[in-house]
Amino acid sequence: MEVTIQLLSKNRLELFGPADEHLRMVRARCGVNITARDESVIISGQEQAVEKASQVVEMMQKYLMKFGKLNANDVIGLVSKVELCVEPDEDFGVSVYSPKRLIKPFTRGQRRYLEAMLNFDLTFCTGPAGTGKTYLAVAAAVSMLKKKQIRKIVLARPAVEAGEKLGFLPGDLQAKVNPYLRPLFDSLEDMMDFSQMRKLMEMDIIEVIPLAFMRGRTLNDAAIICDEAQNTSPTQMLMFLTRMGRGSKMIITGDITQIDLDKSAKSGMLDAMETLAGTNGISLIGLDDTDIVRHNLVQNIVQAYEAKKKKRTQQ
């Protein structure tokens, strides 16, 4: 089957992405052939795959026309919406250790994210601050531990500073990295009481560690989370991905618009998503501004900074 889509926007660079990155992501994820010619895009392949890819490209065009911007994170989100078109469900959620506590998704995007983590062995999730990437990943892991579907939780973050230098902090290595790992502890504390969390950590059932401490390990029957993964290098990401053992699930979260690496360095998360797109057993979920569930000002703040960034690129 072959479908030709007429382009609504003349800004091919924004629509297709640098070096046609957006089209390559759609091609790999949907399993189709895509050719760009003049003012049209030709999609060919199996009927169902072509229909899915066509819907994604149409949504990309409408998104670009509406917001004036389109990045890799947006494309992943649009593909996710086509793949898992579900509505929020008041009865859907994951149970954790807190008494009578059920963690529920607030948006369609969060629902897709939770379902992906439960149904796929490897899930990538991108999105801006406040969309619940880390919180829901920890909730899914704690729920699996409670149900005895896994025996261990490992939460890791790359030790890349966002403007500050960890070396100038007082104390030993543990004292230096503990503040950096604090968001992971905060999520855990919301799902079990402190004494229970401390006991599970003392028993080595829950680990919260810098990413570098993962090297050389094989983790079986575990939920393994890499947070702030946009700040990994391709080498670090490959090291992390190959830690997965039998019976394990892996969740990788990050905001690919907030990369703290040197400008010349490529994000390991982006590299992995491009490399693994279309691989069976892997889900790519993209959350966006509409999935922000913190204070309503957070959504306004994210949008204001996006508008400022766009204005600078146009000058």
C-alpha positions as CSV (number, residue, x, y, z in Angstrom):
1,M,0.0,0.0,0.0
2,E,1.2,3.5,-0.8
3,V,-0.1,6.9,0.4
4,T,0.9,10.4,-0.6
5,I,0.5,13.2,1.9
6,Q,0.6,16.8,0.8
7,L,2.7,19.1,3.0
8,L,0.8,21.9,4.7
9,S,3.9,23.7,5.9
10,K,6.8,24.9,3.7
11,N,9.1,24.6,6.7
12,R,10.4,21.1,5.9
13,L,13.3,21.4,8.4
14,E,11.0,21.9,11.4
15,L,8.7,19.1,10.1
16,F,11.3,16.5,9.1
17,G,13.8,17.4,11.8
18,P,17.6,17.7,11.5
19,A,18.9,15.3,8.9
20,D,15.2,14.0,8.6
21,E,15.4,12.7,12.2
22,H,11.6,12.9,12.7
23,L,10.9,11.0,9.5
24,R,13.4,8.3,10.5
25,M,11.8,7.9,13.9
26,V,8.3,7.5,12.2
27,R,9.8,5.1,9.7
28,A,11.5,2.9,12.3
29,R,8.6,3.0,14.8
30,C,5.8,2.2,12.2
31,G,7.8,-0.1,10.0
32,V,7.2,1.7,6.7
33,N,9.2,3.3,3.9
34,I,9.0,7.1,3.8
35,T,10.2,9.3,0.9
36,A,10.0,13.1,0.8
37,R,9.5,14.7,-2.6
38,D,9.0,18.4,-3.2
39,E,5.8,19.3,-1.3
40,S,4.7,15.8,-0.5
41,V,5.6,12.7,1.6
42,I,5.2,9.2,0.2
43,I,4.6,6.4,2.7
44,S,4.6,2.7,1.6
45,G,4.4,-0.7,3.3
46,Q,1.8,-2.9,4.9
47,E,-1.7,-1.4,5.0
48,Q,-2.0,-1.1,8.8
49,A,1.5,0.3,9.2
50,V,1.0,2.8,6.4
51,E,-2.3,4.0,8.0
52,K,-0.6,4.4,11.3
53,A,2.4,6.3,9.9
54,S,0.0,8.5,7.8
55,Q,-1.9,9.4,10.9
56,V,1.3,10.3,12.7
57,V,2.6,12.6,9.8
58,E,-0.8,14.3,9.6
59,M,-0.7,14.9,13.4
60,M,2.9,16.2,13.1
61,Q,1.8,18.8,10.5
62,K,-1.2,19.9,12.6
63,Y,1.0,20.2,15.7
64,L,3.6,22.3,13.8
65,M,0.9,24.6,12.4
66,K,-0.7,25.0,15.8
67,F,2.4,25.5,18.0
68,G,5.0,26.6,15.5
69,K,7.5,24.0,16.7
70,L,8.1,20.3,16.6
71,N,10.9,18.4,18.3
72,A,11.8,14.7,18.7
73,N,10.0,14.6,22.0
74,D,6.8,15.8,20.3
75,V,7.1,13.2,17.5
76,I,7.5,10.4,20.1
77,G,4.4,11.7,21.9
78,L,2.4,11.7,18.7
79,V,3.5,8.2,17.8
80,S,2.5,7.0,21.3
81,K,-0.9,8.5,21.0
82,V,-1.5,6.6,17.7
83,E,-0.2,3.4,19.1
84,L,-2.1,3.5,22.4
85,C,-5.2,5.5,22.0
86,V,-6.8,5.2,25.4
87,E,-8.8,7.3,27.8
88,P,-8.1,8.0,31.5
89,D,-9.9,5.4,33.7
90,E,-10.9,6.2,37.2
91,D,-10.4,2.5,38.2
92,F,-7.0,2.1,36.6
93,G,-3.9,2.5,38.8
94,V,-1.1,0.7,40.6
95,S,-1.2,-0.2,44.3
96,V,1.8,0.7,46.5
97,Y,2.6,0.1,50.2
98,S,1.0,3.2,51.6
99,P,-2.4,2.3,53.3
100,K,-5.3,2.3,50.8
101,R,-3.0,4.0,48.3
102,L,-3.6,3.6,44.6
103,I,-1.4,5.7,42.2
104,K,-3.6,6.7,39.3
105,P,-2.8,8.5,36.0
106,F,-4.3,12.0,35.6
107,T,-3.9,12.3,31.9
108,R,-4.2,10.1,28.7
109,G,-0.4,10.3,28.3
110,Q,0.2,9.1,31.9
111,R,-2.2,6.2,31.3
112,R,-0.3,5.2,28.1
113,Y,2.9,5.4,30.1
114,L,1.7,3.2,33.0
115,E,0.3,0.7,30.6
116,A,3.6,0.6,28.6
117,M,5.6,-0.1,31.8
118,L,3.3,-2.9,32.8
119,N,3.2,-4.5,29.3
120,F,6.7,-4.0,27.9
121,D,10.1,-5.1,29.3
122,L,11.8,-1.9,28.2
123,T,10.1,1.5,28.2
124,F,11.6,4.9,27.2
125,C,9.6,8.0,28.4
126,T,10.4,11.5,27.5
127,G,8.7,14.7,28.6
128,P,9.0,18.1,30.3
129,A,9.2,18.7,34.1
130,G,6.1,17.9,36.0
131,T,4.7,15.2,33.8
132,G,5.3,12.4,36.4
133,K,8.0,10.5,34.5
134,T,10.0,9.6,37.6
135,Y,7.1,9.4,40.0
136,L,5.1,6.9,37.9
137,A,8.2,4.8,37.1
138,V,8.8,4.4,40.8
139,A,5.1,3.7,41.4
140,A,5.1,0.9,38.8
141,A,8.3,-0.6,40.3
142,V,7.0,-0.5,43.8
143,S,3.7,-2.0,42.7
144,M,5.6,-4.9,41.0
145,L,7.6,-5.4,44.2
146,K,4.5,-5.5,46.3
147,K,2.9,-8.1,44.0
148,K,6.2,-10.1,44.1
149,Q,6.5,-9.9,40.3
150,I,10.1,-8.7,41.0
151,R,12.6,-9.2,43.8
152,K,14.5,-5.9,43.6
153,I,14.3,-2.2,42.6
154,V,17.3,-0.3,41.3
155,L,17.0,3.4,40.8
156,A,19.9,5.1,39.1
157,R,20.8,8.6,37.8
158,P,23.9,9.8,35.8
159,A,26.1,12.1,37.9
160,V,26.0,15.1,35.6
161,E,25.5,18.5,37.3
162,A,23.0,21.0,36.1
163,G,25.1,24.1,36.6
164,E,26.6,23.1,40.0
165,K,29.7,21.0,40.7
166,L,29.3,18.0,43.0
167,G,33.0,18.1,43.9
168,F,32.6,21.3,45.9
169,L,29.9,19.8,48.2
170,P,31.1,18.8,51.6
171,G,31.4,15.2,52.8
172,D,32.3,11.8,51.4
173,L,31.0,10.4,48.1
174,Q,27.7,9.2,49.7
175,A,27.1,12.7,51.2
176,K,27.8,14.3,47.8
177,V,25.5,12.1,45.7
178,N,22.6,11.8,48.2
179,P,21.2,15.3,47.5
180,Y,21.4,14.6,43.8
181,L,19.4,11.3,44.3
182,R,16.9,13.1,46.5
183,P,14.0,13.1,43.9
184,L,14.1,9.3,43.8
185,F,14.0,9.1,47.6
186,D,11.0,11.6,47.6
187,S,9.0,9.4,45.3
188,L,9.7,6.3,47.4
189,E,8.7,8.1,50.6
190,D,5.4,8.9,49.1
191,M,4.6,5.2,48.5
192,M,5.8,3.6,51.8
193,D,6.6,4.8,55.3
194,F,10.2,5.8,56.1
195,S,10.9,2.8,58.3
196,Q,9.8,0.4,55.6
197,M,11.8,2.1,53.0
198,R,14.9,2.1,55.2
199,K,14.4,-1.6,56.0
200,L,14.1,-2.5,52.3
201,M,17.2,-0.5,51.5
202,E,19.2,-2.2,54.3
203,M,18.1,-5.6,52.9
204,D,19.4,-4.4,49.5
205,I,15.9,-4.9,48.0
206,I,15.8,-1.2,47.0
207,E,19.0,0.5,45.7
208,V,19.3,4.2,44.9
209,I,22.6,4.7,43.2
210,P,24.6,6.8,40.7
211,L,24.6,5.3,37.3
212,A,28.4,4.5,37.4
213,F,27.7,2.0,40.1
214,M,25.8,-0.2,37.6
215,R,28.9,-1.3,35.7
216,G,29.6,-5.0,35.6
217,R,26.3,-6.1,37.1
218,T,23.6,-8.4,35.9
219,L,20.2,-7.7,37.4
220,N,17.6,-10.6,37.4
221,D,14.0,-10.3,38.5
222,A,14.4,-6.5,39.0
223,A,12.7,-3.2,38.1
224,I,15.6,-1.0,36.9
225,I,15.0,2.7,36.4
226,C,17.4,5.2,34.9
227,D,16.2,8.7,35.7
228,E,17.5,11.9,34.0
229,A,18.7,9.6,31.2
230,Q,19.0,12.5,28.7
231,N,22.4,13.2,30.5
232,T,23.9,9.8,29.7
233,S,26.5,9.3,27.0
234,P,25.9,6.6,24.3
235,T,28.5,4.4,26.1
236,Q,26.8,4.8,29.5
237,M,23.4,4.1,28.0
238,L,24.7,0.9,26.3
239,M,26.3,-0.1,29.7
240,F,22.9,0.5,31.4
241,L,20.8,-1.4,28.9
242,T,23.0,-4.5,29.0
243,R,22.5,-4.8,32.8
244,M,19.0,-6.3,32.2
245,G,18.8,-9.9,33.3
246,R,16.1,-12.6,33.3
247,G,12.6,-11.5,34.5
248,S,13.6,-7.8,34.7
249,K,11.9,-4.7,33.5
250,M,13.8,-1.5,32.6
251,I,12.4,2.1,32.5
252,I,14.4,5.0,31.1
253,T,13.1,8.5,31.7
254,G,14.4,12.0,30.7
255,D,13.6,15.4,29.3
256,I,15.5,15.6,26.0
257,T,15.0,19.4,25.9
258,Q,17.0,19.7,29.1
259,I,20.4,18.1,28.3
260,D,23.3,19.2,30.5
261,L,26.0,17.5,28.5
262,D,28.6,19.5,26.5
263,K,27.0,20.8,23.3
264,S,29.3,18.5,21.2
265,A,28.2,15.4,23.1
266,K,25.2,13.3,21.9
267,S,22.7,12.2,24.5
268,G,22.8,8.4,25.1
269,M,19.0,8.4,25.5
270,L,18.4,10.0,22.1
271,D,20.9,7.7,20.6
272,A,19.3,4.6,22.1
273,M,15.8,5.6,21.0
274,E,16.9,6.1,17.5
275,T,18.8,2.9,17.4
276,L,16.1,0.7,19.1
277,A,13.0,2.3,17.5
278,G,10.9,-0.5,16.0
279,T,12.5,-3.2,18.1
280,N,10.0,-5.7,19.5
281,G,9.4,-5.6,23.3
282,I,10.3,-1.9,23.5
283,S,7.9,1.1,24.0
284,L,8.7,4.7,23.4
285,I,6.3,7.1,25.3
286,G,6.3,10.8,24.9
287,L,4.6,13.1,27.4
288,D,4.0,16.8,26.7
289,D,2.8,20.0,28.3
290,T,-0.7,18.7,28.6
291,D,0.5,15.9,30.9
292,I,2.0,18.3,33.5
293,V,0.3,17.6,36.8
294,R,2.3,19.8,39.2
295,H,1.1,23.3,40.2
296,N,-0.7,24.9,37.2
297,L,2.0,27.5,36.9
298,V,4.5,24.8,35.9
299,Q,2.7,24.3,32.6
300,N,2.8,28.1,32.0
301,I,6.5,28.3,32.9
302,V,7.4,25.4,30.5
303,Q,5.4,27.0,27.7
304,A,7.0,30.5,28.4
305,Y,10.5,29.1,28.2
306,E,9.6,27.2,25.0
307,A,8.3,30.4,23.4
308,K,11.5,32.3,24.4
309,K,13.7,29.5,23.0
310,K,11.7,29.6,19.7
311,K,12.0,33.4,19.5
312,R,15.8,33.2,19.9
313,T,16.1,30.6,17.1
314,Q,14.2,32.8,14.8
315,Q,16.4,35.8,15.3
